[in-house]
Amino acid sequence: MRCVLSLGDTRDARAPTPDTTTRERERARREPARAMAATSCTVLAGSYERFVFGYALDVGSSDADGTTGGGGATLAKSFTVDAHLSSVKAVACAGGYAASGGSDDLIRVYHCDDRGAMADLGMCVGHRGDVRALTFYSPRGYAPTRLLSGGADGELMVWDATDNFDQLKTMRAHRGGVCSISAHASGRVALTSGADSHVAMWDMKKGRVAYKCKTPDIVDKLMFTSDGARYVSQTTKKITLTDAEAGNVISTFATPAKALCSETGGSMVYVGCEGGDVLVYDTRKSGSDKAVNQIAKAHPQRVRGVALVDTGEIDDDSGPRELITAGSEGVVRVWDMRNASSTQAETTSTPVAEISTGARYTCLCTMPAKTLPDAPKPKMPSMPPRDQTAKKSTQVQAAKGGSKKVKKKQKAAVVDDGFEIVREESTGPSAKRAPSRFDDDSDDDTPYAKPTSGNKKKRQGSYEKRATSARRQAHGIKQKKRR
């Protein structure tokens, strides 16, 4: 599962020939030093052309002469995967694992190491429509344990990331399809939004919906804040901050242009808009639609992806230092938010690093390049031997004066660090179900079927007698007397 298959290194470390120029020799001398530098962040981008691109970002690299080049950041291509049969709709990555969902109803799963190499782990099959939303759940300090996916079929699926990505649960979520998924840091709940203009919160321990509310517009993306007490929802021209427990709206921000993508970090929300601008909103300043910061004309046309570089230095006041954006023109850029232009500035900002592939990007995500350890396996609760359990239950029943019959003890559930998915319920003949009001009715579709319980002959005779008497009375027919 942790095997690494390198798809090739894009860096050229060949020795220079004697007839090379001085500039080429200097570049060849610096290249090995850059190759030895560890990747600090892995960037994944999906495109309309069915490819998934991987980039290695080093935010702290420096040249061989000690000077910092390009604003201290370098962005290089690591791998390119022909992932799907059609366009890529969603990408997600966490703790060394990555996943992509496409219009071919498939989920492809990968593993990336800190050197930029990638291994293909296979695919997850189960959705009956475009896979539009993906997210990983990772316990703090460990590799992901669950993968949540939502598709155009309206289903929310849970996959086990610790066991070859086996499917654990399928839940009917939204009519018209799932638009976005966000898992809480505790793993106990998750949020989904759909094309039916509803937001649903799911109880992941019981595997069912906790509550569902109607929204004025379709929510394109949902994101829990860092503390998990609130969540941010993005619609076409509005950013809303909502209390996750009470469900009341705390603040709203109206965007001047159509919002295409968004991301949250600390108290800030970063929104990529139609027209190429990136706007920054402070969630603590309610009642004001004005952005506290912006990157004017980050891309010439549309911003299709926004992602943050998690270096462990995210401040609640100013947010992360580096921001990554992907444009529809096929360019990925890295921005230093300390030098980003303010709302009053008329000049555009300059990215500290960029790379162009010419692909039409659709989605973007980032993760630290370090490989996290696997989460510890959940332990089964200790149970006494069966004979001791039966003996103890018999003594308790005898002391209470009841029957000595011993009921079988149910198998305890496995708890996975507060994140548990109830498996599919048994549908066999031995499966228990709640009593239904239709249990006493016969297989006949008539609204007044004959009762089947009690004395059959007596009940049928009385039923027919009453039914015949009622019909005669309704039609005014007198019963003939027997001679």
C-alpha positions as CSV (number, residue, x, y, z in Angstrom):
1,M,0.0,0.0,0.0
2,R,2.9,2.3,0.7
3,C,4.9,1.3,-2.4
4,V,6.2,4.3,-4.4
5,L,6.4,4.1,-8.2
6,S,8.2,7.1,-9.6
7,L,6.8,8.4,-12.9
8,G,10.0,10.2,-13.8
9,D,11.8,13.3,-12.6
10,T,11.3,16.5,-14.6
11,R,14.6,18.0,-13.4
12,D,17.6,17.7,-15.7
13,A,20.7,16.8,-13.7
14,R,22.9,15.9,-16.7
15,A,26.5,17.1,-16.5
16,P,27.3,20.0,-18.8
17,T,29.3,19.5,-21.9
18,P,32.7,21.3,-22.5
19,D,31.1,23.6,-25.1
20,T,28.4,25.0,-22.9
21,T,28.2,28.7,-22.0
22,T,28.9,30.2,-18.6
23,R,25.2,30.7,-17.9
24,E,24.4,27.0,-18.7
25,R,27.2,25.8,-16.5
26,E,26.0,28.0,-13.6
27,R,22.4,26.6,-14.0
28,A,23.7,23.0,-14.1
29,R,25.7,23.6,-11.0
30,R,22.7,25.0,-9.1
31,E,20.3,22.3,-10.3
32,P,21.6,19.4,-8.1
33,A,21.4,21.6,-5.0
34,R,17.7,22.3,-5.8
35,A,17.1,18.6,-6.4
36,M,18.4,17.8,-2.9
37,A,16.0,20.3,-1.3
38,A,12.9,18.6,0.3
39,T,9.5,19.5,-1.1
40,S,7.5,21.4,1.5
41,C,4.2,21.2,-0.2
42,T,2.5,19.0,-2.9
43,V,0.0,20.7,-5.2
44,L,-2.6,18.8,-7.1
45,A,-4.7,20.2,-10.0
46,G,-7.4,18.6,-12.1
47,S,-8.3,19.7,-15.6
48,Y,-11.0,19.5,-18.3
49,E,-8.5,17.4,-20.4
50,R,-8.9,14.4,-17.9
51,F,-5.4,14.9,-16.5
52,V,-4.3,15.4,-12.9
53,F,-1.1,17.4,-12.5
54,G,1.2,17.3,-9.5
55,Y,3.6,20.1,-8.6
56,A,6.3,20.3,-5.9
57,L,6.4,23.6,-4.1
58,D,9.4,24.6,-2.0
59,V,8.7,27.9,-0.1
60,G,12.1,28.1,1.5
61,S,14.5,27.3,-1.3
62,S,17.5,29.5,-2.0
63,D,20.1,29.7,-4.7
64,A,23.6,28.4,-4.4
65,D,25.1,31.9,-3.9
66,G,22.9,32.4,-0.8
67,T,20.5,34.8,-2.4
68,T,16.8,34.0,-2.4
69,G,15.4,33.8,-5.9
70,G,11.9,34.2,-7.0
71,G,10.6,35.4,-3.7
72,G,11.9,32.3,-1.9
73,A,9.6,29.9,-3.6
74,T,10.0,27.4,-6.5
75,L,7.2,25.5,-8.3
76,A,8.2,22.5,-10.4
77,K,6.2,19.7,-12.1
78,S,6.4,16.3,-10.4
79,F,4.0,14.1,-12.3
80,T,1.1,14.0,-14.8
81,V,-1.5,11.3,-14.6
82,D,-4.0,10.4,-17.3
83,A,-6.6,9.9,-14.6
84,H,-10.0,9.7,-16.1
85,L,-11.9,9.1,-19.3
86,S,-13.3,12.7,-19.2
87,S,-12.9,15.9,-17.2
88,V,-11.8,15.9,-13.6
89,K,-14.5,17.3,-11.2
90,A,-12.8,17.2,-7.8
91,V,-9.4,16.5,-6.1
92,A,-8.5,16.0,-2.5
93,C,-5.3,15.2,-0.6
94,A,-4.2,14.6,3.0
95,G,-1.4,12.9,4.8
96,G,0.3,11.5,1.7
97,Y,-2.9,10.3,0.0
98,A,-4.6,11.9,-2.9
99,A,-7.9,11.2,-4.8
100,S,-9.5,12.5,-7.9
101,G,-13.1,12.2,-9.1
102,G,-14.2,12.6,-12.7
103,S,-17.2,12.6,-15.0
104,D,-16.6,8.9,-15.7
105,D,-18.2,8.0,-12.3
106,L,-14.8,6.8,-10.9
107,I,-12.5,7.8,-8.0
108,R,-8.8,7.4,-8.5
109,V,-6.6,7.0,-5.4
110,Y,-2.8,7.8,-5.3
111,H,0.0,8.0,-2.8
112,C,2.6,10.8,-2.9
113,D,5.9,10.9,-1.0
114,D,8.0,13.9,0.2
115,R,10.2,13.6,-2.9
116,G,7.4,14.3,-5.4
117,A,7.0,10.7,-6.6
118,M,3.5,9.2,-7.0
119,A,2.0,5.7,-6.8
120,D,-1.3,4.7,-8.3
121,L,-3.4,2.7,-5.7
122,G,-6.4,1.9,-7.9
123,M,-9.9,3.1,-8.2
124,C,-13.2,3.2,-6.2
125,V,-16.3,2.2,-8.1
126,G,-19.8,2.8,-6.8
127,H,-21.2,6.2,-7.9
128,R,-23.7,6.4,-10.7
129,G,-22.9,9.9,-11.8
130,D,-20.1,12.5,-11.9
131,V,-18.0,12.5,-8.7
132,R,-18.3,16.2,-7.7
133,A,-17.0,16.3,-4.2
134,L,-14.2,14.6,-2.3
135,T,-12.6,15.1,1.2
136,F,-10.4,13.1,3.5
137,Y,-10.8,12.7,7.2
138,S,-7.5,12.5,9.1
139,P,-7.1,12.1,12.9
140,R,-4.7,14.8,14.3
141,G,-1.1,13.8,13.5
142,Y,-2.0,10.7,11.5
143,A,-2.7,9.6,8.0
144,P,-6.3,9.7,6.6
145,T,-8.6,7.0,7.8
146,R,-11.7,7.8,5.7
147,L,-12.5,9.2,2.3
148,L,-15.9,10.8,1.7
149,S,-17.3,11.3,-1.8
150,G,-20.4,12.8,-3.3
151,G,-21.7,12.5,-6.8
152,A,-24.4,13.6,-9.2
153,D,-26.4,10.6,-8.2
154,G,-27.1,12.4,-4.9
155,E,-25.3,9.7,-2.7
156,L,-22.8,10.3,0.0
157,M,-20.3,7.4,0.2
158,V,-17.7,6.6,2.8
159,W,-14.5,4.6,2.0
160,D,-12.0,3.0,4.4
161,A,-8.6,4.5,3.7
162,T,-6.9,2.0,6.0
163,D,-8.2,-1.1,4.3
164,N,-7.7,-0.8,0.5
165,F,-10.4,1.9,0.3
166,D,-13.3,-0.6,0.8
167,Q,-16.8,1.0,0.7
168,L,-18.3,1.3,4.2
169,K,-21.6,3.1,3.8
170,T,-23.8,4.6,1.1
171,M,-26.3,7.3,2.2
172,R,-28.9,9.1,0.1
173,A,-28.0,12.8,0.6
174,H,-29.5,15.3,-1.9
175,R,-31.7,15.3,-4.9
176,G,-30.0,16.5,-8.0
177,G,-26.5,15.7,-6.7
178,V,-24.0,16.5,-4.0
179,C,-22.1,19.8,-4.5
180,S,-19.7,19.9,-1.5
181,I,-18.5,17.9,1.5
182,S,-16.7,19.0,4.7
183,A,-15.7,16.7,7.5
184,H,-15.4,18.0,11.1
185,A,-11.9,17.8,12.8
186,S,-13.4,15.4,15.4
187,G,-14.8,13.1,12.7
188,R,-18.1,12.9,14.4
189,V,-20.1,15.0,12.0
190,A,-19.9,16.0,8.3
191,L,-21.6,18.6,6.2
192,T,-22.9,18.3,2.7
193,S,-24.7,20.6,0.3
194,G,-26.7,19.7,-2.8
195,A,-28.4,20.9,-5.9
196,D,-31.7,20.7,-4.0
197,S,-30.7,23.9,-2.1
198,H,-30.3,22.1,1.2
199,V,-27.4,21.8,3.7
200,A,-27.3,18.5,5.7
201,M,-25.3,17.6,8.8
202,W,-24.5,13.9,9.1
203,D,-24.0,11.9,12.3
204,M,-21.0,9.8,11.2
205,K,-21.2,7.5,14.3
206,K,-24.7,6.4,13.4
207,G,-24.4,6.9,9.6
208,R,-27.5,9.0,9.2
209,V,-28.5,12.6,8.8
210,A,-28.7,14.7,12.0
211,Y,-30.6,17.7,10.5
212,K,-31.2,19.3,7.1
213,C,-32.0,22.9,6.4
214,K,-33.2,24.8,3.3
215,T,-31.0,27.6,1.9
216,P,-32.0,30.5,-0.4
217,D,-29.4,29.5,-3.0
218,I,-27.5,26.5,-4.0
219,V,-24.3,26.2,-1.8
220,D,-21.4,25.4,-4.1
221,K,-18.9,24.8,-1.3
222,L,-18.8,24.2,2.5
223,M,-15.9,24.6,4.8
224,F,-15.6,24.1,8.6
225,T,-13.5,26.7,10.3
226,S,-10.3,25.8,12.2
227,D,-12.1,25.6,15.6
228,G,-15.0,23.6,14.1
229,A,-17.6,25.8,15.8
230,R,-18.7,27.5,12.5
231,Y,-18.7,26.7,8.8
232,V,-18.4,28.9,5.7
233,S,-20.7,28.4,2.8
234,Q,-20.1,29.8,-0.7
235,T,-22.9,30.6,-3.2
236,T,-22.8,32.4,-6.5
237,K,-22.4,35.9,-5.0
238,K,-22.4,35.5,-1.3
239,I,-20.2,34.1,1.5
240,T,-22.0,33.1,4.7
241,L,-20.7,32.3,8.1
242,T,-23.0,30.0,10.1
243,D,-23.0,28.6,13.6
244,A,-22.6,24.8,13.3
245,E,-24.4,23.9,16.5
246,A,-27.2,26.5,16.6
247,G,-27.6,26.8,12.8
248,N,-28.0,30.6,12.9
249,V,-26.3,32.9,10.4
250,I,-23.5,35.0,12.0
251,S,-22.4,37.2,9.1
252,T,-22.7,37.4,5.3
253,F,-20.4,39.0,2.6
254,A,-21.6,39.9,-0.9
255,T,-19.0,39.4,-3.6
256,P,-18.8,42.0,-6.4
257,A,-18.3,39.2,-9.0
258,K,-19.4,35.6,-9.4
259,A,-17.6,33.4,-6.8
260,L,-16.1,30.3,-8.4
261,C,-14.0,28.8,-5.6
262,S,-13.1,29.6,-2.0
263,E,-10.9,28.4,0.9
264,T,-10.7,29.3,4.6
265,G,-7.6,29.7,6.8
266,G,-7.7,31.1,10.3
267,S,-10.3,33.9,10.4
268,M,-9.9,34.7,6.7
269,V,-11.9,33.5,3.7
270,Y,-10.2,33.6,0.2
271,V,-12.6,33.8,-2.7
272,G,-11.6,33.4,-6.4
273,C,-14.0,35.3,-8.7
274,E,-15.0,35.6,-12.3
275,G,-12.7,38.1,-13.9
276,G,-9.5,37.0,-12.2
277,D,-9.6,38.7,-8.8
278,V,-9.0,37.0,-5.4
279,L,-10.8,38.6,-2.5
280,V,-10.0,38.2,1.2
281,Y,-12.8,38.6,3.8
282,D,-12.4,38.7,7.6
283,T,-15.2,36.6,9.2
284,R,-14.9,38.6,12.5
285,K,-16.1,41.8,10.7
286,S,-19.8,41.3,10.3
287,G,-22.1,43.8,8.6
288,S,-19.4,44.8,6.1
289,D,-19.3,43.5,2.5
290,K,-15.9,45.1,1.9
291,A,-12.9,42.8,1.4
292,V,-10.0,43.4,3.8
293,N,-7.5,42.5,1.1
294,Q,-7.4,41.4,-2.6
295,I,-5.1,40.3,-5.4
296,A,-6.2,42.3,-8.4
297,K,-6.1,40.4,-11.7
298,A,-4.4,37.3,-10.2
299,H,-5.4,35.7,-13.5
300,P,-6.6,37.3,-16.8
301,Q,-10.0,35.5,-16.9
302,R,-11.3,33.2,-14.2
303,V,-9.8,31.8,-10.9
304,R,-10.7,28.1,-10.9
305,G,-8.9,27.0,-7.7
306,V,-7.7,28.5,-4.5
307,A,-5.6,26.6,-1.9
308,L,-3.5,27.4,1.1
309,V,0.0,26.3,2.0
310,D,-0.1,24.7,5.4
311,T,3.3,25.4,6.9
312,G,2.1,25.3,10.6
313,E,2.3,29.1,10.8
314,I,-1.3,30.1,10.1
315,D,-2.2,33.1,12.2
316,D,-5.9,33.8,13.0
317,D,-5.3,37.5,12.5
318,S,-3.6,37.4,9.1
319,G,-4.1,33.9,7.9
320,P,-1.5,31.9,6.0
321,R,1.5,33.5,4.3
322,E,1.4,31.7,0.9
323,L,-1.6,31.3,-1.3
324,I,-1.9,29.2,-4.5
325,T,-4.3,29.9,-7.3
326,A,-5.1,28.2,-10.6
327,G,-6.5,30.0,-13.6
328,S,-8.6,28.9,-16.5
329,E,-5.8,30.0,-18.9
330,G,-3.6,27.1,-17.6
331,V,-1.3,28.8,-15.1
332,V,-0.7,28.0,-11.4
333,R,0.7,30.9,-9.3
334,V,2.0,31.2,-5.8
335,W,1.4,34.5,-3.9
336,D,3.0,36.0,-0.9
337,M,0.0,37.5,1.0
338,R,2.3,39.9,2.9
339,N,3.0,41.7,-0.4
340,A,-0.5,41.3,-1.9
341,S,-2.2,44.5,-3.1
342,S,-4.8,46.1,-0.8
343,T,-8.2,47.1,-1.8
344,Q,-7.0,50.7,-2.4
345,A,-4.0,49.7,-4.5
346,E,-4.4,50.1,-8.3
347,T,-1.3,48.2,-9.2
348,T,-1.4,44.4,-9.6
349,S,0.7,42.0,-7.5
350,T,3.5,39.9,-8.7
351,P,3.5,36.1,-7.9
352,V,6.6,34.7,-6.2
353,A,6.4,31.5,-8.4
354,E,4.3,30.2,-11.3
355,I,4.1,27.4,-13.8
356,S,2.2,27.1,-17.0
357,T,0.9,23.9,-18.7
358,G,-1.9,25.2,-20.9
359,A,-4.5,23.0,-19.3
360,R,-7.9,24.2,-18.4
361,Y,-7.9,23.7,-14.6
362,T,-11.1,22.8,-12.8
363,C,-10.0,22.1,-9.2
364,L,-7.0,22.6,-6.9
365,C,-5.7,21.3,-3.5
366,T,-2.5,21.2,-1.5
367,M,-1.0,19.1,1.3
368,P,2.3,19.1,3.3
369,A,4.8,16.7,1.6
370,K,5.7,14.9,4.9
371,T,4.4,11.4,5.2
372,L,2.4,10.9,8.4
373,P,2.2,7.6,10.3
374,D,-0.8,5.4,10.0
375,A,-3.5,5.9,12.6
376,P,-3.6,3.2,15.3
377,K,-6.1,0.4,14.8
378,P,-9.2,0.5,17.0
379,K,-9.2,-2.0,19.8
380,M,-12.1,-4.3,20.5
381,P,-13.6,-3.9,24.0
382,S,-12.5,-6.8,26.3
383,M,-15.3,-9.3,26.8
384,P,-15.4,-12.1,29.4
385,P,-15.7,-15.7,28.2
386,R,-19.1,-16.9,27.1
387,D,-19.6,-19.4,29.9
388,Q,-18.8,-16.7,32.6
389,T,-21.2,-14.3,30.9
390,A,-24.0,-16.9,30.9
391,K,-23.3,-17.8,34.5
392,K,-23.4,-14.2,35.6
393,S,-26.6,-13.5,33.7
394,T,-28.3,-16.6,35.1
395,Q,-27.4,-15.5,38.7
396,V,-28.8,-12.0,38.0
397,Q,-32.0,-13.4,36.6
398,A,-32.4,-15.8,39.5
399,A,-31.9,-13.1,42.0
400,K,-34.6,-11.0,40.4
401,G,-37.0,-14.0,40.3
402,G,-37.2,-14.0,36.6
403,S,-36.5,-16.6,33.9
404,K,-33.1,-18.2,33.7
405,K,-32.9,-18.0,30.0
406,V,-29.8,-16.1,28.9
407,K,-29.9,-13.8,25.9
408,K,-26.9,-13.7,23.6
409,K,-24.8,-10.6,24.1
410,Q,-24.4,-8.5,21.0
411,K,-21.0,-7.9,19.6
412,A,-19.5,-4.6,20.6
413,A,-19.0,-2.0,18.0
414,V,-15.5,-0.9,16.9
415,V,-14.8,2.7,17.8
416,D,-12.3,4.5,15.5
417,D,-11.0,7.6,17.3
418,G,-14.4,9.1,17.5
419,F,-15.1,8.4,13.8
420,E,-17.3,5.4,13.2
421,I,-19.4,4.5,10.3
422,V,-22.3,2.1,10.8
423,R,-22.1,-0.6,8.2
424,E,-25.0,-1.5,6.0
425,E,-27.9,-3.1,7.9
426,S,-28.6,-6.8,7.3
427,T,-31.6,-7.5,5.1
428,G,-31.7,-11.3,5.5
429,P,-34.6,-13.2,6.8
430,S,-33.1,-13.2,10.3
431,A,-32.7,-9.4,10.4
432,K,-34.9,-7.7,13.0
433,R,-37.1,-4.8,12.0
434,A,-39.5,-2.4,13.6
435,P,-43.2,-3.5,13.5
436,S,-45.2,-2.0,10.7
437,R,-48.8,-1.0,10.6
438,F,-49.1,-3.1,7.5
439,D,-48.0,-6.3,9.2
440,D,-51.6,-7.5,9.9
441,D,-52.8,-6.9,6.4
442,S,-52.9,-9.5,3.8
443,D,-51.2,-9.4,0.4
444,D,-54.4,-8.1,-1.2
445,D,-54.2,-4.5,-2.3
446,T,-57.8,-3.7,-1.3
447,P,-58.0,-1.0,1.4
448,Y,-60.1,-3.2,3.7
449,A,-58.5,-6.5,3.7
450,K,-59.8,-9.3,5.9
451,P,-58.1,-9.7,9.3
452,T,-56.0,-12.8,9.7
453,S,-55.5,-13.0,13.4
454,G,-57.7,-14.7,16.0
455,N,-60.4,-17.3,15.2
456,K,-60.3,-17.3,11.4
457,K,-63.8,-18.8,10.7
458,K,-65.6,-16.7,13.3
459,R,-63.8,-13.5,12.3
460,Q,-64.4,-14.0,8.6
461,G,-68.1,-14.8,9.2
462,S,-68.7,-11.7,11.3
463,Y,-66.8,-9.6,8.8
464,E,-68.8,-10.7,5.8
465,K,-72.1,-10.4,7.7
466,R,-71.3,-6.8,8.7
467,A,-70.1,-5.9,5.2
468,T,-73.2,-7.4,3.6
469,S,-75.5,-5.7,6.0
470,A,-73.8,-2.3,5.3
471,R,-74.1,-2.7,1.6
472,R,-77.8,-3.6,1.8
473,Q,-78.5,-0.7,4.0
474,A,-76.7,1.7,1.7
475,H,-78.6,0.6,-1.4
476,G,-82.0,0.2,0.4
477,I,-82.3,-3.5,-0.2
478,K,-84.4,-5.5,2.3
479,Q,-83.4,-8.9,3.3
480,K,-85.8,-11.7,2.5
481,K,-87.0,-13.8,5.3
482,R,-86.4,-17.5,5.2
483,R,-89.5,-19.7,5.2
